[in-house]
Amino acid sequence: MTTTQPSAIDDPTKVTQDLVELGQQTYLPVYAPREMILDHGEGSRVWDIDGNEYIDLGTGISVNNLGHCNPDMIRVAVAQMKKLWHTSNIYFTEPPIRLAADLTKVSFADRVFFSNSGAEANEAAIKLARKFSSVKHPPQKREIITFKGSFHGRTLTTVTATAQPKYHEGFEPLPGGFTYCDFNDEEAITQLISEKTCAVMLEPIQGEGGITPAQPGFLKLLRKLCDQYEALLIFDEIQCGMGRTGKLFAHEWEGVLPDIMTLAKALGGGLPIGAMLTTEKVAQTLKVGDHGSTFGGNPVATALAAEALRQLRTPTLMKNVQQQGEYLKSRLNALNAELGKFKEIRGLGLMIGVELQGEWIGQAKNITEVCRRHGVLILQAGPNVLRFLPPLTITKEELDLGMDRFEATVKRFQPSSS
Ligand SMILES: Cc1ncc(COP(=O)(O)O)c(C=O)c1O
């Protein structure tokens, strides 16, 4: 194959263009990366190879919750990398044992399975729910209820759990045994759940679906229904967990405990790792060989995750999430009082969605792109919602700088059809 090689280091713009083109030619065409090459980061800022600075209000989709190149994380990663990188689960190493123990201390769970991504953590949760049911209940009780607007991953099973047809099209036949319910619809779930239900799975705050929190009382109702029908309750906290909402786990706001919880994204502070947590009772239905992963529990990723967890448990950090979250909402409200383009500003802590209205409907992608060109990285959640997921460590000054750039950009924004 012929490719364009990066050239002319004395002409940085040319290098960017060449690398972008090379990426566009060689990547599987499933992404549409912005046309810049990010190079390095520090705290709430990243820079591209041309030296342009960006305030990062997206944290690589809720991953770099402790900022870029957090100095303590670097120290821990380097120390572990100098000792041991990988062994597989044929052997114990210290970092995953310590992380599993820490996770059980800070959650409802007694047992932890480590994976490498969110989809794999959810895959493990689905397999566990089915296995639990297969051991305890008759064969007709295998159905899993998920919610419209959800996102649970891209493997064939987790994409099926994801109740959004746009992610299914062309990938049929999909695995069976999933039923979809309207999110936050108490009557619908009460009607839908039955003796056939083996699990109900949801994100306490839907992320990709548009930053939509479960309404007060909804998680409690699900807990009650699951207990009534002997079904397991699974919380996918892959995006909303790890301090994002101002508590370590989003379900803590409602005081409702699941039987299984999945984590990934910010768990490793930037390195790929996922986890599925559960109770002793549920875990005991699996036996040696029922599930596994070569990389799961990798010593470097788990050492970093333990350090990330240590930092996330600092009360001042959680207070910062709540304070900066309120401040971000107040700035968005003030801007909307002037522009009137936001239908709703919603979310918890530093997980905030802005639903667009009027002629801005469908413009989320264009807005994120013009913001990027003006030095602030934000995300979209579907075509109609702007998504703000800043580092939990962000200072008011950094947030102000990012929001000044955002405001200046959107005030000049002209909707386009592209
Ligand atoms: C709530 C939720 N679950 C699962 C996933 C899938 O995680 P991963 O991309 O690490 O497989 C995501 C990713 O965006 C997510 O937001």
The ligand as an SDF file (V2000), in Angstrom:
LIG
                    3D

 16 16  0  0  0  0  0  0  0  0999 V2000
  -21.5450    3.7800   30.7440 C   0  0  0  0  0  0  0  0  0  0  0  0
  -20.5600    3.0870   29.8470 C   0  0  0  0  0  0  0  0  0  0  0  0
  -20.4810    1.7660   29.8690 N   0  0  0  0  0  0  0  0  0  0  0  0
  -19.5970    1.1050   29.0940 C   0  0  0  0  0  0  0  0  0  0  0  0
  -18.7520    1.7730   28.2440 C   0  0  0  0  0  0  0  0  0  0  0  0
  -17.7700    1.0240   27.3900 C   0  0  0  0  0  0  0  0  0  0  0  0
  -16.4750    1.2160   27.8830 O   0  0  0  0  0  0  0  0  0  0  0  0
  -15.2010    0.9010   26.9510 P   0  0  0  0  0  0  0  0  0  0  0  0
  -15.2080    1.8910   25.8470 O   0  0  0  0  0  0  0  0  0  0  0  0
  -14.0280    1.0470   27.8820 O   0  0  0  0  0  0  0  0  0  0  0  0
  -15.3570   -0.5050   26.4770 O   0  0  0  0  0  0  0  0  0  0  0  0
  -18.8160    3.1730   28.1770 C   0  0  0  0  0  0  0  0  0  0  0  0
  -17.9720    3.9180   27.2350 C   0  0  0  0  0  0  0  0  0  0  0  0
  -18.2190    5.0330   26.8650 O   0  0  0  0  0  0  0  0  0  0  0  0
  -19.7400    3.8480   29.0020 C   0  0  0  0  0  0  0  0  0  0  0  0
  -19.8570    5.1800   28.9750 O   0  0  0  0  0  0  0  0  0  0  0  0
  1  2  1  0
  2  3  1  0
  2 15  2  0
  3  4  2  0
  4  5  1  0
  5  6  1  0
  5 12  2  0
  6  7  1  0
  7  8  1  0
  8  9  2  0
  8 10  1  0
  8 11  1  0
 12 13  1  0
 12 15  1  0
 13 14  2  0
 15 16  1  0
M  END
$$$$
